[in-house]
Amino acid sequence: MNKKVYKACIRLVPRQSVTLGGWSGNKPEPALEKKLCAILSRQRVRGGVLALTDGETISAAAFGTVRRDGSLPARPDVFFRAASVSKFVTACAVMPLCGQGKISLSEDIGRYLGFPVRNPAAPDVPVTLRMLLSHTSSIIDGGAYLAHLGSPLPLSRLLREDCFAPYAPGARWDYSNLAAGMIGCVLEGALGQPFDRIMRETVFDPLSVPASFLPGAVQGTLSDAWRLFPPSRHANFDAQARRQAGPAERGIDLENDYLMAHGSLCVRAGDLLRIGQETVRSGFFPMMREKQASFGARDRHLSEGLGTFLYQRPDMASPLYGHQGLAYGAVHGLFLNGRGEGFTLLTSAASEERAGVMTALNIALCDTLFTDGRCRPW
């Protein structure tokens, strides 16, 4: 939908009052909390969890509802499908595995998948894991990929359809969910383990985080997601139905596991912020935040690292790192500075209005929480 049309139409959706109650730890300064509530109300957020950190402690507060019918209030322990924020968390596993020599950023991914991955426009140029992470692989979300999301084609067959751009791998940046999802298949082929188990053993278990890329494996309440405009009477992401339909465990399937790593992470807001905080402090993060490509005309304030957004407006003292997520009407964000200070917001429904790629919601939170490059909420 045209951005100007959406902006005009979303203004017709009523605002709702927002109160951030029951902070799990430190409470923000009253003036800041008032600003945050005003942003959430102005951006029509219907429910969610906001988690903040000053680089040391993490505190979270819930508001609104996580069911389309309004039957369940949000709580800090609710899980959300994190959409594209999942890409950042997937990269958090790739980098230490590379450091351990279990996988390579520069190796031809066909070695791990067991079948060749070649762009017909440049058949001699290999596609690498670095390219998948930085959206420079020349793999795109073509019509065949989008048409078969509900009944996915085997990956080797899908890649024979309209999934390559007419330029060589490494030549240009083009955001691709398919390319990011293929990282899960590459990890399975390299390590000989199911993707969700790899993520659990590499990222979640060391931090005692009960997250999963399989909705059926979540032990706790999982939030719905729905669109405010065009309005939907039912949940666009029905959490209960997804959990009942999905497996609690999954084996290795290199041909069909490309629909997890790009957006299926189910996680709590406070735990997601802790993953981000620990990642920023890690020895491998300098590689993740190294600029690989610019978003160009799509958003002049955004650059791409390895699974990581680099966000910096002219008036910001230093870049912010993390990722944005949008799916089924939910809007999510994880952004931190180099000190590990920042926020996570996971929502059930919100305005999807954008300025470039970034949503107005995430821009407002970044502008409000990071002053002089610092986030000091209490």
C-alpha positions as CSV (number, residue, x, y, z in Angstrom):
1,M,0.0,0.0,0.0
2,N,1.2,3.5,-0.8
3,K,2.8,5.1,2.3
4,K,0.9,8.3,2.1
5,V,-2.4,6.4,1.8
6,Y,-1.6,4.3,4.8
7,K,-0.5,7.3,6.8
8,A,-3.8,9.0,6.2
9,C,-5.9,5.9,6.8
10,I,-4.2,4.8,10.1
11,R,-5.0,8.2,11.5
12,L,-8.7,7.1,11.4
13,V,-8.0,4.2,13.7
14,P,-8.8,5.3,17.3
15,R,-6.0,5.7,19.8
16,Q,-6.2,3.9,23.1
17,S,-4.8,5.1,26.4
18,V,-1.6,3.2,27.4
19,T,-0.3,2.6,30.9
20,L,3.0,0.9,31.6
21,G,2.3,-0.9,34.8
22,G,4.1,-3.4,37.0
23,W,7.7,-2.9,36.0
24,S,9.7,-6.1,36.6
25,G,12.7,-4.0,37.9
26,N,13.6,-0.4,37.9
27,K,10.9,2.1,36.9
28,P,11.8,4.8,34.4
29,E,11.7,8.4,35.3
30,P,8.1,9.7,35.4
31,A,8.7,12.2,32.6
32,L,10.2,9.5,30.4
33,E,7.5,7.0,31.2
34,K,4.8,9.6,30.2
35,K,6.6,10.1,26.8
36,L,6.8,6.4,26.2
37,C,3.1,5.9,26.9
38,A,2.3,8.8,24.6
39,I,4.3,7.2,21.8
40,L,2.6,3.9,22.2
41,S,-0.9,5.5,22.2
42,R,-0.1,7.8,19.2
43,Q,1.2,4.8,17.2
44,R,-2.1,2.8,18.0
45,V,-0.3,0.0,19.8
46,R,-2.9,-2.4,21.1
47,G,-0.8,-4.5,23.4
48,G,2.8,-5.6,24.1
49,V,5.8,-5.6,26.3
50,L,8.5,-2.9,26.5
51,A,11.8,-3.8,28.0
52,L,14.6,-1.3,28.8
53,T,18.2,-1.6,30.0
54,D,20.7,1.0,31.1
55,G,23.4,-1.5,30.2
56,E,23.3,-3.3,33.5
57,T,19.8,-4.1,34.7
58,I,16.7,-5.0,32.6
59,S,13.2,-4.0,33.4
60,A,10.0,-4.8,31.5
61,A,6.4,-3.6,31.6
62,A,3.3,-4.9,29.8
63,F,0.2,-3.0,28.5
64,G,-2.9,-3.7,26.5
65,T,-4.0,-7.1,25.2
66,V,-2.3,-10.0,23.3
67,R,-5.6,-11.5,22.0
68,R,-7.5,-10.2,19.0
69,D,-10.7,-10.5,21.0
70,G,-9.2,-8.6,24.0
71,S,-9.6,-11.6,26.3
72,L,-6.0,-11.7,27.6
73,P,-4.0,-8.8,29.1
74,A,-0.3,-8.6,28.1
75,R,2.2,-9.7,30.8
76,P,6.0,-9.5,30.8
77,D,6.2,-13.3,30.5
78,V,4.2,-13.5,27.3
79,F,6.0,-14.8,24.2
80,F,5.8,-13.0,20.8
81,R,6.7,-14.1,17.3
82,A,9.5,-11.7,16.8
83,A,9.3,-11.5,12.9
84,S,12.5,-10.1,11.4
85,V,14.2,-9.5,14.7
86,S,14.8,-13.2,14.4
87,K,17.4,-12.5,11.8
88,F,19.6,-10.7,14.4
89,V,19.2,-13.7,16.8
90,T,20.1,-16.2,14.1
91,A,23.3,-14.2,13.4
92,C,24.1,-14.4,17.1
93,A,24.5,-18.2,16.6
94,V,26.3,-18.0,13.3
95,M,29.1,-15.8,14.5
96,P,30.4,-18.0,17.4
97,L,30.0,-21.1,15.3
98,C,32.2,-19.5,12.7
99,G,34.7,-18.6,15.5
100,Q,34.7,-22.3,16.5
101,G,35.5,-23.3,12.9
102,K,32.2,-25.2,12.5
103,I,31.0,-23.1,9.6
104,S,32.6,-20.5,7.3
105,L,31.3,-17.1,6.2
106,S,33.1,-17.4,2.9
107,E,32.5,-21.0,1.9
108,D,30.1,-21.9,-1.0
109,I,26.8,-22.7,0.8
110,G,26.2,-25.5,-1.7
111,R,28.9,-27.5,0.2
112,Y,26.6,-27.5,3.3
113,L,23.3,-27.9,1.5
114,G,24.4,-30.8,-0.7
115,F,23.1,-29.2,-4.0
116,P,24.5,-26.2,-6.0
117,V,23.2,-22.7,-5.4
118,R,24.0,-20.6,-8.5
119,N,22.5,-17.4,-10.0
120,P,22.0,-18.1,-13.7
121,A,23.3,-14.5,-14.3
122,A,26.6,-15.4,-12.7
123,P,27.0,-19.2,-12.6
124,D,30.7,-19.0,-11.6
125,V,30.1,-16.9,-8.5
126,P,29.4,-18.8,-5.3
127,V,26.8,-17.7,-2.8
128,T,28.2,-17.5,0.7
129,L,26.9,-17.3,4.2
130,R,28.2,-13.8,4.5
131,M,26.0,-12.8,1.5
132,L,23.0,-14.5,3.1
133,L,23.5,-12.6,6.4
134,S,24.1,-9.2,4.6
135,H,21.3,-9.6,2.0
136,T,23.8,-9.4,-0.9
137,S,23.4,-12.9,-2.2
138,S,21.2,-11.9,-5.2
139,I,18.6,-14.3,-3.9
140,I,15.2,-12.4,-3.8
141,D,11.7,-13.1,-2.6
142,G,10.2,-13.9,-6.0
143,G,6.7,-14.8,-6.9
144,A,7.2,-18.5,-6.5
145,Y,8.5,-18.0,-2.9
146,L,5.6,-15.7,-2.0
147,A,3.0,-18.0,-3.7
148,H,4.1,-21.1,-1.8
149,L,4.5,-19.7,1.8
150,G,1.6,-21.9,2.9
151,S,2.8,-25.0,1.0
152,P,6.5,-24.5,0.5
153,L,8.3,-25.9,-2.4
154,P,11.5,-27.9,-1.7
155,L,14.4,-25.4,-1.7
156,S,16.4,-26.9,-4.6
157,R,13.2,-26.7,-6.8
158,L,12.3,-23.2,-5.5
159,L,15.7,-21.8,-6.5
160,R,15.0,-22.9,-10.1
161,E,12.1,-20.5,-10.2
162,D,12.2,-16.6,-10.0
163,C,14.4,-16.4,-6.9
164,F,17.5,-14.7,-8.4
165,A,18.0,-11.1,-9.3
166,P,19.8,-10.3,-12.7
167,Y,23.1,-9.4,-11.1
168,A,26.0,-11.4,-9.5
169,P,26.0,-12.4,-5.9
170,G,27.9,-9.8,-3.8
171,A,27.1,-7.0,-6.3
172,R,24.1,-5.3,-4.6
173,W,22.0,-5.3,-1.5
174,D,18.4,-6.5,-1.7
175,Y,16.6,-7.5,1.5
176,S,15.4,-11.1,1.2
177,N,13.5,-13.3,3.7
178,L,14.2,-16.3,1.6
179,A,18.0,-15.7,1.8
180,A,17.8,-15.2,5.5
181,G,15.7,-18.3,6.0
182,M,18.2,-20.4,4.1
183,I,20.7,-19.7,6.9
184,G,18.8,-22.2,8.9
185,C,19.3,-24.9,6.3
186,V,23.0,-24.1,5.9
187,L,23.5,-24.4,9.7
188,E,21.6,-27.8,9.6
189,G,23.8,-29.0,6.8
190,A,27.0,-27.9,8.5
191,L,26.3,-29.2,12.0
192,G,24.0,-32.1,11.3
193,Q,21.5,-31.0,13.8
194,P,18.0,-29.4,13.6
195,F,18.0,-25.6,13.4
196,D,16.0,-25.0,16.6
197,R,18.3,-27.3,18.5
198,I,21.4,-25.4,17.2
199,M,19.8,-22.1,18.3
200,R,19.0,-23.6,21.7
201,E,22.4,-25.0,22.4
202,T,24.3,-22.0,20.9
203,V,22.3,-19.0,22.2
204,F,19.3,-19.8,24.4
205,D,20.6,-22.4,26.9
206,P,23.8,-20.5,27.8
207,L,21.6,-17.6,28.8
208,S,18.8,-19.8,30.3
209,V,16.3,-18.3,27.8
210,P,13.3,-20.4,27.0
211,A,12.9,-19.2,23.4
212,S,12.2,-21.3,20.3
213,F,11.8,-21.0,16.6
214,L,8.9,-23.5,16.8
215,P,5.7,-22.1,18.1
216,G,4.6,-25.6,19.2
217,A,7.6,-25.8,21.6
218,V,6.8,-22.6,23.5
219,Q,6.0,-23.3,27.2
220,G,3.8,-20.3,28.0
221,T,1.4,-17.8,26.5
222,L,2.1,-16.8,22.9
223,S,0.7,-13.5,21.6
224,D,-1.7,-13.2,18.6
225,A,-0.9,-10.5,16.0
226,W,-3.4,-8.6,13.9
227,R,-3.6,-5.6,11.5
228,L,-5.2,-2.3,12.4
229,F,-5.4,-1.3,8.7
230,P,-6.8,-2.8,6.6
231,P,-8.7,-3.9,9.7
232,S,-9.0,-7.6,10.5
233,R,-11.8,-9.2,12.5
234,H,-9.7,-12.2,13.4
235,A,-6.0,-12.6,14.3
236,N,-3.7,-12.6,11.3
237,F,-1.3,-14.7,13.4
238,D,-3.5,-17.0,15.6
239,A,-1.1,-18.1,18.3
240,Q,-3.2,-20.9,19.6
241,A,-3.8,-22.4,16.2
242,R,-0.1,-22.1,15.2
243,R,1.0,-23.9,18.4
244,Q,-1.5,-26.7,18.0
245,A,-0.6,-27.2,14.3
246,G,3.2,-26.9,14.7
247,P,5.6,-29.6,16.1
248,A,7.3,-29.3,19.4
249,E,10.4,-30.8,17.8
250,R,11.7,-31.0,14.3
251,G,14.3,-33.0,12.5
252,I,16.7,-31.9,9.8
253,D,15.2,-31.0,6.5
254,L,17.5,-29.1,4.3
255,E,14.9,-28.7,1.6
256,N,12.1,-27.3,3.7
257,D,13.5,-25.6,6.8
258,Y,14.0,-22.2,5.1
259,L,10.9,-20.7,6.8
260,M,12.2,-20.4,10.3
261,A,15.5,-18.5,10.7
262,H,14.2,-15.3,9.0
263,G,11.2,-14.6,11.3
264,S,9.8,-17.5,13.5
265,L,11.6,-16.8,16.8
266,C,9.1,-16.9,19.7
267,V,10.6,-15.0,22.7
268,R,9.8,-12.8,25.7
269,A,10.8,-9.2,25.5
270,G,13.1,-9.2,28.5
271,D,14.9,-12.3,27.2
272,L,15.3,-10.8,23.7
273,L,16.9,-7.7,25.2
274,R,19.3,-9.8,27.2
275,I,20.3,-11.7,24.1
276,G,21.0,-8.4,22.4
277,Q,22.9,-7.0,25.4
278,E,25.1,-10.1,25.7
279,T,25.7,-10.0,21.9
280,V,26.8,-6.4,21.9
281,R,29.3,-7.1,24.6
282,S,30.7,-10.2,22.9
283,G,34.0,-10.5,21.1
284,F,32.3,-11.4,17.8
285,F,29.9,-8.4,17.7
286,P,32.4,-6.1,15.9
287,M,32.0,-8.4,12.9
288,M,28.2,-8.3,13.0
289,R,28.1,-4.5,13.1
290,E,30.7,-4.0,10.3
291,K,28.9,-2.3,7.5
292,Q,28.3,-4.6,4.5
293,A,25.8,-2.5,2.5
294,S,23.6,0.5,2.5
295,F,19.8,0.6,2.2
296,G,20.3,3.4,-0.3
297,A,17.1,5.2,-1.3
298,R,14.9,2.8,0.7
299,D,16.2,4.4,4.0
300,R,19.2,6.7,4.0
301,H,19.6,6.2,7.8
302,L,20.0,2.4,7.7
303,S,23.0,0.2,6.8
304,E,23.3,-3.6,6.9
305,G,25.8,-5.5,8.9
306,L,25.7,-9.3,9.3
307,G,22.2,-10.0,10.4
308,T,22.2,-6.5,12.0
309,F,20.7,-3.1,11.2
310,L,23.0,-0.1,11.7
311,Y,20.7,2.9,12.4
312,Q,22.0,6.4,12.6
313,R,20.3,9.7,11.9
314,P,22.4,12.9,11.4
315,D,21.6,14.1,14.9
316,M,22.6,10.9,16.6
317,A,26.0,10.7,18.3
318,S,26.6,7.1,17.4
319,P,24.9,4.2,15.5
320,L,22.3,1.9,17.1
321,Y,22.4,-1.8,16.5
322,G,19.7,-4.5,16.3
323,H,16.7,-5.1,14.0
324,Q,13.2,-4.3,13.3
325,G,10.3,-6.7,12.8
326,L,7.0,-6.4,11.1
327,A,4.6,-9.3,10.4
328,Y,0.8,-9.9,10.6
329,G,0.3,-6.4,11.9
330,A,2.7,-6.6,14.8
331,V,5.6,-4.2,15.0
332,H,8.8,-5.1,16.9
333,G,12.1,-3.5,17.6
334,L,15.4,-4.3,19.3
335,F,18.0,-1.5,19.4
336,L,21.1,-0.9,21.5
337,N,24.1,1.3,21.5
338,G,27.7,0.1,21.8
339,R,27.4,0.1,25.6
340,G,24.6,-2.5,25.6
341,E,22.0,0.2,26.6
342,G,18.6,0.2,24.8
343,F,15.2,-1.4,24.4
344,T,13.0,-4.1,23.0
345,L,9.4,-3.6,22.1
346,L,7.2,-6.6,21.1
347,T,3.6,-5.9,20.2
348,S,0.4,-7.6,19.2
349,A,-0.8,-4.8,16.9
350,A,0.4,-1.3,16.0
351,S,0.6,1.3,13.3
352,E,2.8,0.1,10.5
353,E,3.5,3.6,9.2
354,R,7.0,3.9,8.0
355,A,9.6,6.7,7.2
356,G,11.8,4.8,4.8
357,V,12.2,1.3,6.2
358,M,12.0,2.1,9.9
359,T,8.5,2.4,11.4
360,A,7.4,5.7,12.9
361,L,7.0,3.7,16.2
362,N,10.7,2.5,16.3
363,I,12.0,5.9,15.2
364,A,10.0,7.6,18.0
365,L,11.4,5.2,20.6
366,C,15.0,5.6,19.4
367,D,14.7,9.4,19.4
368,T,13.2,9.4,22.9
369,L,15.3,6.8,24.6
370,F,18.8,7.6,23.2
371,T,19.9,11.1,24.1
372,D,23.5,12.0,23.4
373,G,24.0,8.4,22.3
374,R,23.1,7.1,25.7
375,C,20.0,5.3,27.1
376,R,19.6,6.0,30.8
377,P,16.0,5.3,31.6
378,W,16.3,5.5,35.4
